[in-house]
Amino acid sequence: MFSRILKYIIPPFSFRVFFRRIFYSNLKKVPLEKPLLFVGNHQNSFMDGILVGSYLPQPLHFLMRADMFRKPFARFCLRELNVAPVYRIEEGLENVHKNLDTFTGIYNILKDNGNLVVFSEGICVQEKRLQKLRKGTARMAFGAEEKYGLDVHIVPVGINYTYPSKFRKEVMINFHEPFSIKELKDDYIANPAKALLSFNQKVDASLRKEVIIIEDPKNDWFAEHLLIMERNNLVLPFFQWRFDTDDRRILEKEVSEKINYISNTSKEILDSLTLKVKTYYDLLAINRLKDENFARKLDYSFLRYLAVVAGFPFFVAGYLCNLIPFIVPRFLCDKLIKDIRFYSSVYVSSGTVLYLIYFPFVLVLAAVFFGWTGFLFGLLVPLLGYVVLFYQEILFERLSNIRYLFKKRKNPALISELISFRKEIFNDLEKIEISTNSE
């Protein structure tokens, strides 16, 4: 029941505040009438599973490492959220046998055409790489088919964050083409060990098509800054929050694949392009400019300046009315969270719980002191808080634009040099053609 209540709160409200944009695409590929195992890459602790399942029509179930169930309160909350423990070797070899009970529960869920989110990497790592998949997911799928003859469908899911632990950033979730466990049934009967390996290879190949991967960690800085430049080329509807398109992920995937290709085939091209990107960003930093000012011209720029002036009273009112919800979750996370993998999960959960307490309190307080008029104005408090987020974004963008216009007037040669640098970088990127023989 607890999970059902949160499903009506977290996606439309909490996620709308924490994420600037969510790209949630190809859900139509998912056979919702079948028992399903969603297999995703794992970058962001609890957030990954919640994001995958939040927009599905039926309740979703999750697995989580068993050490998270040690404290009674945590154990109660996780059970209410349909989370079951999975015992890894890291939790002690003597505990691994307890997975039999977990697997039995999973089989019963799948037997009722339920579904489960699994992260086969078995570890959460905040980097643009895919870890080696463990065999537990394959054992679950084959076990459900073997015990009940279930036509379990495996749905690989790519989860890609711009910055997983930062507030007001973006996430891209894309569902890959599913496959039935019955496709590998004969292989499993002939050789179970080989079938487990085939399962993992099939899932791994699918995830690699969906996940933005930078193979060599040495290229992380270069790749991130090149991805920022590509993102800045796009002008998206300002107030739109959720997108049902995969175009954004495809764009970033193409950039990452080109970086991996030249990293493996031509160190000369890689070094040359890396140097150009570094030189370009050094020039931007020295002159306190941003790439977004060179990437595109925003529509209705005059209205944006007007919004900064006219919206200031609403910003002040919204910020003061929501001061506690704005400050407390960030303060708690900055002070208490040592592992950044849990930062966004704790931020969203603490912020949600706090606002569920704070908002009714504000309504009661407003009604007591100002009657029905105060109560009606109290209903506007969440909306004003949301206005604050957009106002800050417009304000910082306009201040950056003013600095750019000032530099353009004072030092046009510098602006021309930066424009040329940027154009040259994208010309070089455009020239990179990935040979099919290298795949």
C-alpha positions as CSV (number, residue, x, y, z in Angstrom):
1,M,0.0,0.0,0.0
2,F,2.8,2.4,0.9
3,S,4.4,1.9,-2.5
4,R,1.1,2.6,-4.3
5,I,0.7,5.9,-2.3
6,L,4.3,7.0,-3.2
7,K,3.7,6.2,-6.8
8,Y,1.1,9.0,-6.9
9,I,3.5,11.4,-5.2
10,I,7.1,10.8,-6.3
11,P,6.8,10.8,-10.1
12,P,4.5,13.8,-10.6
13,F,5.8,16.0,-7.7
14,S,9.2,14.9,-6.3
15,F,10.8,13.9,-9.6
16,R,9.4,17.1,-11.2
17,V,11.3,19.1,-8.6
18,F,14.5,17.1,-8.5
19,F,15.0,16.5,-12.2
20,R,15.0,19.3,-14.8
21,R,14.0,16.9,-17.5
22,I,13.1,13.1,-17.8
23,F,13.3,11.3,-21.2
24,Y,11.3,8.1,-20.8
25,S,11.1,6.3,-24.1
26,N,10.0,3.2,-25.9
27,L,7.7,1.9,-23.2
28,K,5.5,0.6,-26.0
29,K,8.0,-2.1,-26.6
30,V,7.3,-3.6,-23.2
31,P,4.7,-6.5,-23.2
32,L,3.0,-5.4,-20.0
33,E,0.7,-8.5,-20.0
34,K,3.7,-10.8,-19.5
35,P,5.7,-11.6,-16.4
36,L,8.6,-9.2,-16.7
37,L,12.2,-8.9,-15.5
38,F,13.5,-5.4,-16.1
39,V,17.3,-5.5,-16.2
40,G,19.0,-2.1,-16.0
41,N,22.5,-0.7,-15.5
42,H,23.1,0.6,-12.0
43,Q,24.4,4.1,-11.4
44,N,22.3,5.7,-8.7
45,S,21.3,3.5,-5.8
46,F,17.5,3.4,-5.1
47,M,16.8,6.0,-7.7
48,D,17.4,3.7,-10.6
49,G,14.6,1.2,-9.7
50,I,12.1,4.0,-8.8
51,L,12.7,5.7,-12.1
52,V,12.2,2.5,-14.1
53,G,9.0,1.6,-12.4
54,S,7.3,4.9,-11.6
55,Y,5.5,5.2,-15.0
56,L,4.5,1.6,-15.4
57,P,0.8,0.8,-14.8
58,Q,1.3,-2.1,-12.4
59,P,3.2,-2.2,-9.1
60,L,6.8,-3.0,-9.4
61,H,9.1,-5.1,-7.2
62,F,12.8,-4.7,-6.5
63,L,15.8,-6.5,-5.2
64,M,18.4,-4.8,-2.9
65,R,21.5,-6.1,-1.3
66,A,20.8,-7.7,2.1
67,D,23.0,-5.4,4.2
68,M,20.4,-2.6,3.7
69,F,17.9,-4.6,5.7
70,R,19.9,-4.8,8.9
71,K,18.0,-2.1,10.8
72,P,14.3,-2.8,11.8
73,F,13.0,0.5,10.5
74,A,14.8,0.2,7.2
75,R,13.6,-3.4,6.9
76,F,10.0,-2.3,7.4
77,C,10.2,0.5,4.9
78,L,11.9,-1.6,2.2
79,R,9.3,-4.4,2.6
80,E,6.5,-1.9,2.3
81,L,8.1,-0.7,-1.0
82,N,8.1,-4.2,-2.4
83,V,11.9,-4.6,-2.0
84,A,13.3,-8.1,-1.3
85,P,16.8,-8.8,0.0
86,V,19.4,-10.5,-2.2
87,Y,22.5,-12.0,-0.5
88,R,25.7,-11.6,-2.3
89,I,29.0,-13.3,-1.5
90,E,30.0,-9.9,0.0
91,E,27.3,-10.4,2.7
92,G,28.9,-13.7,3.7
93,L,29.0,-17.1,2.0
94,E,27.0,-18.5,4.9
95,N,24.0,-16.3,3.9
96,V,23.8,-17.0,0.2
97,H,21.4,-20.0,0.8
98,K,18.8,-17.4,2.0
99,N,18.4,-16.4,-1.6
100,L,16.2,-19.5,-2.0
101,D,13.5,-17.8,0.0
102,T,13.9,-14.6,-2.0
103,F,13.7,-16.6,-5.3
104,T,10.6,-18.4,-4.2
105,G,8.9,-15.0,-3.5
106,I,10.0,-13.8,-6.9
107,Y,8.6,-16.8,-8.7
108,N,5.2,-16.2,-7.0
109,I,5.2,-12.6,-8.2
110,L,6.0,-13.6,-11.7
111,K,3.4,-16.3,-11.6
112,D,0.8,-13.6,-11.1
113,N,2.1,-11.7,-14.2
114,G,4.0,-9.4,-11.9
115,N,7.4,-7.8,-12.6
116,L,10.7,-7.2,-11.0
117,V,13.5,-4.7,-11.5
118,V,17.0,-6.2,-11.3
119,F,20.5,-4.7,-11.5
120,S,22.6,-7.5,-12.7
121,E,25.9,-5.6,-12.3
122,G,25.4,-6.2,-8.6
123,I,27.2,-3.0,-7.7
124,C,26.3,0.7,-8.1
125,V,29.0,2.8,-9.9
126,Q,28.6,6.4,-11.0
127,E,30.5,6.3,-14.2
128,K,29.8,5.9,-17.8
129,R,30.7,2.3,-18.0
130,L,29.0,-1.1,-17.7
131,Q,30.2,-3.6,-15.1
132,K,30.3,-7.3,-15.6
133,L,26.9,-8.9,-15.2
134,R,26.3,-11.5,-12.5
135,K,24.4,-14.7,-13.0
136,G,21.6,-14.2,-10.4
137,T,19.2,-12.7,-12.9
138,A,19.6,-15.5,-15.3
139,R,19.0,-18.1,-12.6
140,M,15.8,-16.3,-11.6
141,A,14.5,-16.3,-15.1
142,F,15.3,-19.9,-15.8
143,G,14.1,-20.9,-12.4
144,A,10.7,-19.3,-13.0
145,E,10.4,-21.0,-16.4
146,E,11.5,-24.4,-15.0
147,K,9.2,-24.3,-11.9
148,Y,6.1,-22.9,-13.4
149,G,6.6,-22.9,-17.2
150,L,6.4,-19.1,-17.2
151,D,7.0,-17.1,-20.3
152,V,9.2,-14.6,-18.5
153,H,10.2,-11.6,-20.7
154,I,13.5,-9.9,-20.0
155,V,13.5,-6.1,-20.8
156,P,16.9,-4.5,-20.8
157,V,16.7,-0.8,-19.7
158,G,19.3,1.8,-20.2
159,I,19.4,4.5,-17.5
160,N,21.6,7.5,-18.3
161,Y,22.0,10.5,-16.1
162,T,23.8,13.7,-17.0
163,Y,24.9,14.0,-13.3
164,P,23.4,11.4,-11.0
165,S,24.0,13.2,-7.7
166,K,23.1,16.7,-8.7
167,F,19.9,18.7,-8.3
168,R,17.9,19.8,-11.4
169,K,19.8,17.7,-13.9
170,E,18.5,15.2,-16.5
171,V,17.9,11.5,-16.9
172,M,17.2,9.3,-19.9
173,I,15.5,6.0,-19.6
174,N,15.0,3.8,-22.6
175,F,13.5,0.3,-22.9
176,H,15.2,-2.1,-25.3
177,E,13.5,-4.8,-27.3
178,P,12.5,-7.6,-24.8
179,F,13.2,-11.3,-25.3
180,S,11.5,-14.4,-23.8
181,I,13.4,-16.8,-21.6
182,K,11.9,-19.6,-23.7
183,E,14.2,-18.6,-26.5
184,L,17.1,-20.1,-24.4
185,K,15.1,-23.0,-22.8
186,D,16.7,-25.7,-25.0
187,D,20.2,-24.3,-24.3
188,Y,19.4,-24.5,-20.6
189,I,18.2,-28.1,-20.8
190,A,21.4,-29.1,-22.7
191,N,23.9,-27.1,-20.7
192,P,22.7,-24.9,-17.8
193,A,26.1,-23.2,-17.3
194,K,26.4,-22.3,-20.9
195,A,22.8,-21.0,-21.0
196,L,23.5,-18.7,-18.1
197,L,26.5,-17.3,-20.0
198,S,24.4,-16.9,-23.1
199,F,21.7,-15.0,-21.1
200,N,24.3,-12.6,-19.8
201,Q,25.8,-12.0,-23.2
202,K,22.4,-11.3,-24.7
203,V,21.5,-8.8,-21.9
204,D,25.0,-7.2,-22.0
205,A,24.8,-6.7,-25.7
206,S,21.4,-5.0,-25.4
207,L,22.4,-2.8,-22.5
208,R,25.5,-1.7,-24.4
209,K,23.2,-0.4,-27.1
210,E,21.2,1.7,-24.6
211,V,23.9,2.9,-22.1
212,I,26.2,5.8,-22.9
213,I,29.6,4.3,-22.3
214,I,33.1,5.8,-22.3
215,E,35.3,2.8,-22.4
216,D,38.6,4.4,-21.2
217,P,38.4,6.4,-17.9
218,K,41.2,8.6,-19.2
219,N,38.7,10.1,-21.7
220,D,36.0,11.0,-19.1
221,W,36.8,14.7,-18.9
222,F,37.1,15.1,-22.7
223,A,33.8,13.1,-23.2
224,E,31.9,15.0,-20.6
225,H,32.8,18.4,-22.0
226,L,32.0,17.3,-25.6
227,L,28.6,15.9,-24.4
228,I,27.9,19.3,-22.8
229,M,28.5,21.0,-26.1
230,E,26.2,18.6,-27.9
231,R,23.5,19.2,-25.2
232,N,23.8,22.9,-25.6
233,N,23.1,22.6,-29.3
234,L,19.5,21.5,-28.5
235,V,16.8,24.0,-27.7
236,L,14.1,22.2,-25.8
237,P,10.7,23.6,-24.7
238,F,11.5,25.5,-21.6
239,F,8.6,24.4,-19.4
240,Q,8.3,20.8,-20.7
241,W,9.5,18.3,-18.2
242,R,8.9,14.8,-19.4
243,F,9.7,13.7,-23.0
244,D,8.7,10.5,-24.7
245,T,11.5,10.5,-27.2
246,D,14.8,8.8,-27.4
247,D,16.5,11.5,-29.7
248,R,18.5,13.0,-26.8
249,R,20.0,9.7,-25.8
250,I,20.8,8.7,-29.4
251,L,22.6,12.0,-29.8
252,E,24.8,11.4,-26.8
253,K,25.3,7.8,-27.7
254,E,26.7,8.7,-31.1
255,V,29.2,11.1,-29.4
256,S,30.4,8.5,-27.0
257,E,30.8,5.8,-29.7
258,K,32.9,8.2,-31.8
259,I,35.1,8.9,-28.7
260,N,35.5,5.2,-28.1
261,Y,36.3,4.6,-31.8
262,I,39.1,7.1,-32.1
263,S,40.4,6.1,-28.7
264,N,40.9,2.6,-30.1
265,T,41.9,3.4,-33.6
266,S,43.7,6.8,-33.7
267,K,45.5,8.3,-30.8
268,E,46.5,11.2,-33.0
269,I,42.9,12.3,-33.7
270,L,41.9,11.7,-30.1
271,D,44.8,13.9,-28.8
272,S,44.1,16.6,-31.3
273,L,40.4,16.8,-30.6
274,T,41.0,16.6,-26.8
275,L,43.5,19.5,-27.0
276,K,41.0,21.7,-29.0
277,V,38.3,21.0,-26.5
278,K,40.6,21.8,-23.6
279,T,41.8,25.0,-25.2
280,Y,38.3,26.1,-25.9
281,Y,37.1,25.5,-22.4
282,D,40.2,27.2,-20.9
283,L,39.4,30.3,-22.9
284,L,35.8,30.2,-21.7
285,A,36.9,29.8,-18.1
286,I,39.5,32.6,-18.3
287,N,36.8,35.0,-19.7
288,R,34.0,33.7,-17.5
289,L,31.9,32.6,-20.4
290,K,29.8,29.6,-21.0
291,D,29.5,27.3,-24.0
292,E,25.7,27.7,-24.1
293,N,26.1,31.3,-25.2
294,F,27.9,30.1,-28.4
295,A,25.7,27.1,-29.0
296,R,22.3,28.5,-29.8
297,K,20.2,31.7,-29.7
298,L,17.2,31.3,-27.5
299,D,13.8,32.4,-28.7
300,Y,11.9,35.2,-26.9
301,S,15.0,36.6,-25.2
302,F,13.2,39.9,-24.5
303,L,10.5,38.1,-22.7
304,R,13.1,36.3,-20.6
305,Y,14.5,39.6,-19.4
306,L,10.9,40.7,-18.7
307,A,10.3,37.5,-16.7
308,V,13.4,38.2,-14.6
309,V,12.0,41.7,-13.6
310,A,8.3,40.8,-13.3
311,G,8.9,37.5,-11.7
312,F,11.1,38.8,-8.8
313,P,8.3,39.3,-6.3
314,F,7.0,35.8,-7.0
315,F,10.5,34.4,-6.6
316,V,10.9,36.1,-3.2
317,A,7.5,34.9,-2.0
318,G,8.0,31.4,-3.3
319,Y,11.5,31.1,-1.7
320,L,10.4,32.4,1.7
321,C,7.3,30.2,1.7
322,N,9.3,27.1,0.8
323,L,12.5,28.0,2.7
324,I,12.5,24.9,4.9
325,P,11.9,22.4,2.1
326,F,14.6,24.1,0.0
327,I,17.2,24.1,2.7
328,V,16.7,21.0,4.9
329,P,17.1,18.2,2.3
330,R,20.3,19.7,0.9
331,F,21.7,20.3,4.4
332,L,21.0,16.8,5.5
333,C,22.6,15.3,2.3
334,D,25.6,17.5,2.5
335,K,26.2,16.8,6.1
336,L,25.2,13.1,6.4
337,I,25.7,11.5,3.0
338,K,29.3,10.4,2.6
339,D,28.7,8.1,-0.4
340,I,27.4,10.2,-3.4
341,R,25.7,7.1,-4.8
342,F,23.0,7.7,-2.2
343,Y,22.8,11.5,-2.4
344,S,19.9,11.9,-4.9
345,S,17.9,9.0,-3.3
346,V,18.1,10.5,0.2
347,Y,17.5,14.0,-1.2
348,V,14.2,12.9,-3.0
349,S,13.0,10.7,-0.1
350,S,13.7,13.3,2.7
351,G,12.3,16.1,0.6
352,T,9.1,14.2,-0.1
353,V,8.6,13.2,3.5
354,L,9.3,16.7,4.7
355,Y,6.9,18.3,2.2
356,L,4.1,15.9,3.2
357,I,4.5,17.2,6.7
358,Y,5.3,20.8,5.8
359,F,2.5,21.6,3.3
360,P,-0.5,20.5,5.6
361,F,1.2,22.5,8.4
362,V,1.3,25.6,6.2
363,L,-2.3,25.2,5.2
364,V,-3.5,24.8,8.8
365,L,-1.4,27.8,9.9
366,A,-2.7,30.0,7.1
367,A,-6.3,29.0,7.8
368,V,-6.0,29.7,11.6
369,F,-4.6,33.2,11.1
370,F,-6.3,34.3,7.9
371,G,-9.3,32.0,7.5
372,W,-10.4,30.7,4.1
373,T,-8.5,33.4,2.3
374,G,-5.3,32.2,3.9
375,F,-6.1,28.6,3.2
376,L,-6.6,29.4,-0.5
377,F,-3.4,31.3,-0.7
378,G,-1.7,28.4,1.1
379,L,-2.6,26.1,-1.7
380,L,-0.4,28.2,-4.0
381,V,2.8,27.5,-1.9
382,P,3.9,24.4,-3.9
383,L,3.3,26.3,-7.2
384,L,5.3,29.3,-6.0
385,G,8.1,26.9,-5.0
386,Y,8.1,25.5,-8.5
387,V,8.3,29.0,-9.9
388,V,11.4,29.6,-7.9
389,L,13.2,26.8,-9.7
390,F,12.4,28.2,-13.2
391,Y,13.1,31.8,-12.1
392,Q,16.6,30.8,-10.9
393,E,17.3,29.1,-14.3
394,I,16.2,32.1,-16.3
395,L,18.1,34.5,-14.1
396,F,21.4,32.7,-14.3
397,E,20.9,32.2,-18.1
398,R,20.2,35.9,-18.6
399,L,23.2,37.0,-16.4
400,S,25.4,34.7,-18.5
401,N,24.0,36.2,-21.7
402,I,24.7,39.7,-20.5
403,R,28.3,38.8,-19.7
404,Y,28.6,37.3,-23.2
405,L,27.1,40.4,-24.9
406,F,29.5,42.7,-22.9
407,K,32.5,40.6,-24.0
408,K,31.2,40.6,-27.6
409,R,31.1,44.4,-27.6
410,K,34.4,44.9,-25.8
411,N,36.4,42.1,-27.4
412,P,34.9,40.9,-30.7
413,A,38.1,39.2,-31.7
414,L,37.9,36.8,-28.7
415,I,34.2,35.9,-29.5
416,S,35.2,35.2,-33.1
417,E,38.1,33.0,-32.0
418,L,35.8,31.0,-29.7
419,I,33.1,30.6,-32.4
420,S,35.8,29.3,-34.8
421,F,37.2,26.9,-32.1
422,R,33.7,25.5,-31.5
423,K,32.9,25.2,-35.2
424,E,36.3,23.4,-35.8
425,I,35.6,21.0,-33.0
426,F,32.3,19.9,-34.4
427,N,33.7,19.7,-38.0
428,D,36.3,17.3,-36.6
429,L,33.7,15.3,-34.8
430,E,31.5,15.2,-37.9
431,K,34.4,13.7,-39.9
432,I,34.7,10.7,-37.6
433,E,33.1,7.8,-39.3
434,I,32.8,4.5,-37.4
435,S,33.9,1.6,-39.5
436,T,31.5,-1.4,-39.3
437,N,34.5,-3.7,-39.4
438,S,35.6,-2.5,-36.0
439,E,32.3,-3.5,-34.3
